[in-house]
């Protein structure tokens, strides 16, 4: 579904991505792990059209994405749940969902059915449907951000650091949602610092360091890899996710 081949991206003179290649098949979860500054969010922003690659290619369902604006890429079927959630804080829960459905806006009945479905799926959002998004808790905002992205009916859902800033129990709840989405057959590219949580739900994974892919493999295999364990699977993370 998604093919990234030898992509180089710069921030000014900073060479942020150095020949990154990866692929995502339909119906699987692929995770990208790495420390802060490794280039994870840069890759997300390059795929989603917020940054332009200097070299390399990105193809989605066989079609090139290079040169397309971000909103055109959403129209092609890629939806991003951004780092930090970035809900529209001064708009209601319902209005945030409507914004997510912008590319579907002419299909009003469908949009209303989708909205009702997500408000039913996440009852806390249904209870707060008229509440301003900025007054929600961090976990509630993450549920809203995921629902808002799904309102565009994407073929590929990109989750950028969904656990960031959340308490351990809330993180577990968010990853339970990710598991449910996988069981529904959705295709997901998951970017995460919480390596153990991400690799537990992923079919395959890539490890990014200083703008390069240094390891790739099945999620279960990477969980047992000595270097991944040394660098990313500390005792604190192990306690949370082995419980």
Secondary structure as UniProt FT lines:
FT   STRAND          2..11
FT   TURN            12..13
FT   STRAND          14..24
FT   TURN            26..27
FT   STRAND          29..33
FT   TURN            36..37
FT   HELIX           40..47
FT   TURN            48..49
FT   STRAND          55..60
FT   TURN            61..62
FT   STRAND          63..64
FT   TURN            66..67
FT   HELIX           70..76
FT   STRAND          78..81
FT   TURN            83..84
FT   TURN            89..90
FT   HELIX           93..100
FT   HELIX           102..104
FT   TURN            105..106
FT   HELIX           108..121
FT   HELIX           123..127
FT   TURN            128..130
FT   HELIX           133..135
FT   HELIX           138..150
FT   TURN            151..152
FT   STRAND          156..160
FT   TURN            162..165
FT   HELIX           168..183
FT   TURN            184..185
FT   STRAND          187..192
FT   HELIX           195..201
FT   STRAND          204..209
FT   TURN            210..211
FT   STRAND          212..218
FT   HELIX           219..224
FT   HELIX           226..232
FT   HELIX           235..242
//
